Amino acid sequence: MILLDTNILIHAAGAQSAKHGKARDLRDRAAAGKIEACLAAQILAEFYAVVTDPHRFQPPLTPAQAQRELQSYLSSRLGLILPKETTVSRMLDLLGSRSVRGGKIFDFFLAATMLDNGVQTIYTENTRDFEGLGEIEAINPFLAGD
């Protein structure tokens, strides 16, 4: 099972992105069940936050358009993983003695959610965000020969 990161969905939604075609193809194959993939609730919330923000996504989607996108993901063959009661404890274990600051905490929470749901691979443009988390394999599908 592969988790699709927010940046994959954003490139798939943004026709002006140089990575649009590859991201759209990956998203569509996953949604059709040709790739065993899933999304985390956190990814859906991050996607909505980015694509409706005119400072981060051009042209921004309206809230109604973004909601339709989210609904289409939920109606597809993509799985949805959710945090469990143990996810915060697992996140704290992953943090260990690391000096994590700011928004980096969200990567650790996502990693903990993945591990609590038996998902160990993430397709992301930001592979460095998951360095040092030996249980997680981060693959940049824009570089890999997926």
C-alpha positions as CSV (number, residue, x, y, z in Angstrom):
1,M,0.0,0.0,0.0
2,I,1.3,3.4,-1.0
3,L,0.2,6.7,0.6
4,L,-0.1,9.6,-1.8
5,D,1.2,12.9,-0.3
6,T,-0.5,16.2,-0.6
7,N,1.9,17.5,-3.2
8,I,0.9,14.7,-5.6
9,L,-2.8,15.7,-5.4
10,I,-1.9,19.4,-5.7
11,H,0.1,18.8,-8.9
12,A,-2.7,16.6,-10.2
13,A,-5.2,19.5,-9.6
14,G,-3.0,22.2,-11.1
15,A,-3.0,22.1,-14.9
16,Q,-0.3,24.7,-15.0
17,S,2.1,22.6,-13.0
18,A,5.0,21.1,-14.9
19,K,4.3,17.9,-13.0
20,H,0.6,17.9,-13.7
21,G,0.6,15.1,-16.2
22,K,2.6,12.6,-14.2
23,A,0.7,13.5,-11.0
24,R,-2.7,13.2,-12.7
25,D,-1.8,9.9,-14.2
26,L,-0.6,8.5,-10.8
27,R,-3.7,9.9,-9.0
28,D,-6.0,8.5,-11.6
29,R,-4.4,5.0,-11.7
30,A,-4.6,4.9,-7.9
31,A,-8.3,6.1,-7.9
32,A,-9.1,3.4,-10.4
33,G,-7.5,0.7,-8.2
34,K,-4.6,0.0,-10.6
35,I,-2.2,1.0,-7.9
36,E,-2.9,-0.1,-4.3
37,A,-2.9,3.4,-2.7
38,C,-4.5,5.4,0.0
39,L,-4.8,8.9,1.5
40,A,-4.7,10.0,5.0
41,A,-7.4,12.4,6.4
42,Q,-4.6,14.8,7.1
43,I,-3.7,14.8,3.4
44,L,-7.3,15.7,2.4
45,A,-7.3,18.6,4.9
46,E,-3.9,19.9,3.6
47,F,-5.1,19.6,0.0
48,Y,-8.2,21.6,0.7
49,A,-6.1,24.3,2.6
50,V,-3.7,24.7,-0.3
51,V,-6.0,24.6,-3.3
52,T,-8.5,27.1,-1.9
53,D,-5.7,29.6,-0.9
54,P,-5.0,32.1,-3.7
55,H,-1.5,32.7,-2.3
56,R,-0.6,29.1,-2.7
57,F,-2.6,27.8,-5.7
58,Q,-3.5,29.6,-8.9
59,P,-6.2,29.7,-9.9
60,P,-7.6,28.7,-6.5
61,L,-10.5,26.3,-6.4
62,T,-13.7,27.5,-4.8
63,P,-14.7,25.8,-1.6
64,A,-17.4,23.9,-3.6
65,Q,-14.9,22.7,-6.2
66,A,-12.5,21.6,-3.5
67,Q,-15.3,19.7,-1.7
68,R,-16.2,17.9,-4.9
69,E,-12.5,16.9,-5.3
70,L,-12.5,15.5,-1.8
71,Q,-15.7,13.7,-2.4
72,S,-14.3,12.2,-5.6
73,Y,-11.3,10.8,-3.6
74,L,-13.7,9.3,-1.0
75,S,-15.8,7.7,-3.7
76,S,-12.8,6.2,-5.5
77,R,-10.8,3.0,-4.9
78,L,-8.3,4.9,-2.8
79,G,-8.3,3.8,0.8
80,L,-8.6,6.3,3.6
81,I,-6.4,5.9,6.7
82,L,-7.2,7.7,10.0
83,P,-5.2,8.3,13.2
84,K,-5.7,5.7,15.9
85,E,-5.7,6.0,19.6
86,T,-2.0,5.1,19.5
87,T,-1.0,7.6,16.8
88,V,0.1,10.4,19.2
89,S,2.2,8.0,21.3
90,R,3.8,6.6,18.1
91,M,4.5,10.2,17.0
92,L,6.2,10.9,20.3
93,D,8.3,7.8,19.9
94,L,9.3,8.8,16.4
95,L,10.2,12.3,17.7
96,G,12.5,10.6,20.3
97,S,15.3,13.0,21.0
98,R,15.0,14.9,17.7
99,S,14.7,18.6,17.9
100,V,11.7,19.1,15.6
101,R,10.2,22.5,15.2
102,G,7.3,24.2,13.6
103,G,5.3,22.5,10.8
104,K,7.8,19.6,10.6
105,I,5.6,18.0,13.4
106,F,2.9,17.3,10.8
107,D,5.3,15.0,8.8
108,F,5.9,13.0,12.0
109,F,2.2,12.8,12.7
110,L,1.6,11.6,9.1
111,A,4.4,9.0,9.5
112,A,2.8,7.8,12.8
113,T,-0.6,7.6,11.1
114,M,0.9,5.6,8.3
115,L,2.6,3.1,10.6
116,D,-0.4,2.7,12.8
117,N,-2.3,1.7,9.6
118,G,0.4,-0.7,8.3
119,V,1.5,1.7,5.5
120,Q,5.2,2.0,5.0
121,T,5.6,3.7,1.6
122,I,4.7,7.3,0.6
123,Y,4.9,8.9,-2.8
124,T,6.0,12.5,-2.1
125,E,8.0,15.2,-3.7
126,N,9.5,15.9,-0.3
127,T,11.4,12.7,0.5
128,R,13.7,14.6,2.8
129,D,10.8,15.1,5.2
130,F,10.9,11.4,6.0
131,E,14.7,10.9,6.2
132,G,15.7,9.2,9.4
133,L,12.4,7.4,9.7
134,G,13.7,4.0,8.8
135,E,10.3,2.4,8.8
136,I,9.0,4.7,6.1
137,E,10.1,4.5,2.4
138,A,9.7,7.9,0.7
139,I,9.7,7.8,-3.1
140,N,9.6,10.8,-5.4
141,P,7.5,9.5,-8.3
142,F,8.6,12.4,-10.4
143,L,12.2,11.0,-10.3
144,A,11.4,7.3,-10.0
145,G,10.4,5.1,-12.9
146,D,7.0,4.3,-11.3
